[in-house]
Amino acid sequence: MASATKTTRGFDLACPYCGADDAALTLDVTELKTLSCGNCDEEFTPRQAVARAAERLREWERLARWVEMAADVTAEA
């Protein structure tokens, strides 16, 4: 009986969990469902990665709005 081998495909994207952009994300191509980070060893689905990235983007958007508002307030003073 032949044994299954684990085959992966790497992607040059930042990890949505640890933020490392120097550790390629890999996809298990035998099942095409799970990505993993070589830096933090987190395993996640592509949809989980998108949701996590969207949350990080919302955090940056909140910060950008706050900075713009603070600049407007200090310019008026």
ABEGO torsion letter per residue (X at the ends): XBBBBBBBBBBBBBBAAAGBAABBBBBBAAAGABBBBAAAGBBBBAAAAAAAAAAAAAAAAAAAAAAAAAAAAAAAX
